[in-house]
Amino acid sequence: MEEGERRVPRLPLDTCVSDSQGGMGYMIQRLACEIFRREGIQRSVATVITQVLVNSGDPDFAHPTKPIGEFYTHQQAVQLQQERPHWLIQEIEPGRFRRVVPSPHPIAILEQEAIAGLVKAGVVVVACGGGGIPVAWQGEHLIGVEGVVDKDLASSLLASNIGAHKLIIVTSVKQAAIRFRKPDQQWLGRITIGQAREYLAAGEFPAGSMGPKIEAGIQFVVRGGGECIITSSEHVASAVDSNGGTHIVP
């Protein structure tokens, strides 16, 4: 690996995101094709490498918040900071450091029309992988940005713009909760956008976990979506039938 780093130029972050989109999209496509064939479902699957437009003046560029990559010890972090002074490395947990990058807000999905056309034709589309590739206009040039767009916010924007009625956000828990992991924890079933905003403002949903999912759900419903469901993969089917999950509604 070290020899490879000396011989191969390090790729910019936007290119890394595009590589991940293509590679993981292929794996999802292949598995979906197997399932469709087994179940007798006559549908095609396509992955769209998705660019997400951001504002180069987004405040998060001045105050990066998104941890990426592996964890480092203090010694490794100091050495990396010397080798790559343009990186920002922060202590995420006691004695554990990670690189942090900007997480700008998504403004537009550049492949939106292509995705909408595929959906209309009955194709199952894999898009906005990893939040999409952040890009920004610099004069007449569209440039890749060193950052990571939140995947839930990007998916919410895409769902709204193609006229989806329902947004399903899959996570590791069956429902969102207030006072999470405390003795008086309360699972949330059906909540309005007003209630969701109150809980979000009260700090019930951490920025690094459930917060962006709740925010994405609120935005989707505010923009005219019917409801946003937040649940785990094993509970999706029952949640769609209103038997579980957290449902954010108008």
C-alpha positions in Angstrom: 0.0 0.0 0.0 2.8 2.4 0.9 4.6 1.6 -2.4 1.3 2.3 -4.2 1.0 5.7 -2.5 4.4 6.6 -3.8 3.7 5.6 -7.3 0.0 6.6 -7.8 -1.1 10.2 -7.3 -3.7 10.6 -4.5 -7.1 11.1 -6.0 -9.2 14.2 -5.1 -12.2 13.5 -2.8 -14.8 14.2 -5.5 -13.2 11.5 -7.7 -13.2 9.1 -4.8 -16.9 9.7 -4.3 -17.6 9.0 -8.0 -15.5 5.8 -7.9 -17.6 4.6 -4.8 -20.8 5.5 -6.6 -19.9 3.4 -9.6 -18.5 0.4 -7.7 -21.3 0.2 -5.1 -23.9 1.0 -7.7 -22.7 -2.0 -9.7 -23.0 -4.3 -6.7 -26.6 -3.1 -5.9 -27.5 -3.5 -9.6 -26.2 -7.0 -9.7 -28.0 -8.1 -6.5 -31.2 -6.4 -7.6 -31.1 -8.3 -11.0 -30.7 -11.6 -9.1 -33.7 -10.8 -6.9 -35.8 -9.6 -9.8 -35.1 -12.8 -11.8 -35.8 -15.0 -8.8 -39.1 -13.2 -8.0 -40.2 -12.9 -11.7 -40.1 -9.1 -11.6 -39.6 -7.6 -15.1 -37.7 -4.5 -14.2 -34.3 -3.0 -15.2 -31.9 -1.4 -12.8 -29.5 1.5 -13.6 -26.9 3.4 -11.6 -26.6 7.1 -12.4 -23.3 8.8 -11.3 -24.9 11.8 -9.6 -23.4 15.3 -9.3 -24.9 17.5 -6.6 -24.6 21.3 -7.0 -23.4 23.1 -3.9 -22.7 26.8 -3.1 -19.0 27.5 -3.0 -19.8 30.1 -0.3 -21.5 27.5 2.0 -20.6 28.2 5.6 -19.5 24.7 6.1 -16.5 25.3 3.9 -15.2 27.6 6.6 -16.1 25.2 9.4 -15.8 21.6 8.3 -17.9 19.1 10.3 -18.0 15.8 8.4 -15.5 13.1 9.6 -14.2 10.8 6.9 -11.7 8.0 6.5 -10.0 5.9 9.1 -9.2 6.7 12.8 -5.6 7.8 13.7 -3.7 7.9 16.9 -2.3 11.3 18.2 1.1 10.5 16.8 -0.3 9.5 13.4 -2.5 12.6 13.3 0.5 14.9 14.0 2.5 13.2 11.2 -0.4 13.4 8.7 -0.9 17.1 9.5 2.7 17.8 8.7 2.6 15.7 5.5 -0.8 17.1 4.4 -1.1 20.6 5.8 -4.3 21.2 3.7 -6.1 18.5 5.7 -8.0 19.3 8.9 -7.7 16.6 11.4 -9.7 16.7 14.7 -10.0 14.5 17.8 -13.4 12.8 17.3 -13.2 10.6 20.4 -10.6 10.7 23.3 -7.3 9.7 21.7 -8.9 9.0 18.3 -8.5 11.4 15.4 -10.1 11.7 11.9 -10.0 14.0 8.9 -13.0 16.3 8.7 -14.2 17.9 5.5 -17.0 20.3 4.6 -20.5 19.0 4.3 -22.2 21.7 2.1 -26.0 21.9 1.7 -27.3 20.4 -1.6 -28.8 23.0 -4.0 -29.6 20.9 -7.1 -29.2 17.4 -8.5 -27.7 17.9 -12.0 -28.8 14.5 -13.4 -32.4 15.0 -12.1 -34.0 15.0 -15.5 -32.2 11.9 -16.6 -33.2 10.1 -13.4 -36.8 11.3 -13.7 -36.9 9.9 -17.3 -35.6 6.5 -16.2 -38.1 6.3 -13.3 -40.9 7.2 -15.7 -39.8 4.4 -18.0 -40.1 1.9 -15.1 -36.4 1.6 -14.4 -35.2 1.1 -10.8 -32.6 3.9 -10.4 -29.6 3.9 -8.0 -28.6 7.6 -7.5 -27.0 10.1 -5.1 -24.7 7.4 -3.8 -22.7 8.8 -0.8 -24.7 12.0 -1.0 -23.7 12.6 -4.6 -20.5 14.2 -6.0 -20.3 17.8 -4.7 -19.7 20.2 -7.5 -19.8 24.0 -7.8 -19.7 26.5 -10.7 -16.5 28.6 -10.9 -17.2 31.0 -13.7 -17.9 28.9 -16.8 -16.3 25.8 -15.3 -18.0 23.1 -13.1 -15.5 21.9 -10.6 -15.4 19.1 -8.1 -15.4 20.1 -4.5 -13.5 18.6 -1.5 -16.5 17.8 0.6 -19.2 15.3 1.4 -22.9 16.1 0.9 -25.2 14.5 3.4 -26.9 11.5 1.7 -30.2 12.0 3.4 -30.5 15.7 2.4 -29.5 14.9 -1.1 -32.0 12.0 -1.4 -34.7 14.2 0.1 -34.0 16.9 -2.6 -34.0 14.4 -5.4 -37.2 12.7 -4.2 -39.0 16.1 -4.0 -37.8 17.2 -7.4 -39.0 14.0 -9.2 -42.4 14.2 -7.5 -42.1 11.2 -5.2 -45.0 10.8 -2.8 -43.0 8.9 -0.1 -39.4 9.0 1.1 -38.1 6.1 3.0 -34.8 6.6 5.0 -33.2 3.3 6.1 -31.1 3.4 9.2 -29.9 1.1 12.0 -32.9 1.5 14.3 -36.6 0.6 13.8 -37.8 4.1 14.7 -36.5 7.5 15.8 -36.7 8.2 19.5 -36.5 11.1 21.9 -34.3 10.7 25.0 -32.6 8.0 23.1 -30.9 5.3 25.2 -32.2 6.9 28.4 -34.5 5.2 31.0 -37.4 7.3 29.7 -36.7 6.8 26.0 -39.8 7.2 23.8 -40.1 5.7 20.3 -41.7 8.0 17.8 -44.5 6.7 15.5 -46.4 9.3 13.6 -45.2 12.9 14.1 -46.0 16.2 12.3 -43.3 18.4 10.8 -44.1 20.8 13.6 -43.3 18.2 16.3 -40.2 17.1 14.4 -38.9 20.6 14.3 -39.5 21.0 18.0 -37.6 17.8 18.9 -34.8 18.8 16.5 -34.5 22.3 18.1 -34.5 20.7 21.5 -31.4 18.7 20.6 -33.1 15.3 20.6 -31.5 14.2 17.4 -27.7 14.5 17.2 -26.1 16.1 14.1 -24.0 13.1 13.4 -26.8 10.5 13.4 -30.5 11.0 13.4 -30.5 14.8 13.0 -29.9 14.9 9.2 -32.6 12.2 8.7 -35.2 14.2 10.6 -34.2 17.3 8.7 -34.4 15.5 5.4 -37.8 14.2 6.3 -39.1 17.7 7.3 -37.8 19.2 4.1 -39.4 16.5 1.9 -42.8 17.0 3.5 -42.5 20.8 3.4 -41.8 20.6 -0.3 -45.0 18.7 -0.9 -44.2 15.1 -0.2 -46.8 12.9 1.4 -44.7 11.4 4.2 -41.2 10.4 5.2 -40.6 7.1 6.9 -37.5 6.4 9.0 -36.9 2.8 9.9 -34.4 -0.1 9.7 -34.1 -2.4 6.6 -35.8 -5.3 8.2 -38.9 -3.2 9.1 -39.3 -1.4 5.8 -42.2 -3.6 4.5 -44.2 -3.3 7.7 -43.5 0.4 8.0 -44.8 1.1 4.5 -48.0 -0.6 5.7 -48.1 1.8 8.7 -47.0 -1.0 11.1 -43.8 0.5 12.5 -41.2 3.1 11.7 -41.3 6.9 12.3 -43.7 8.7 9.9 -43.2 12.4 9.4 -46.3 13.9 8.0 -47.7 17.4 7.3 
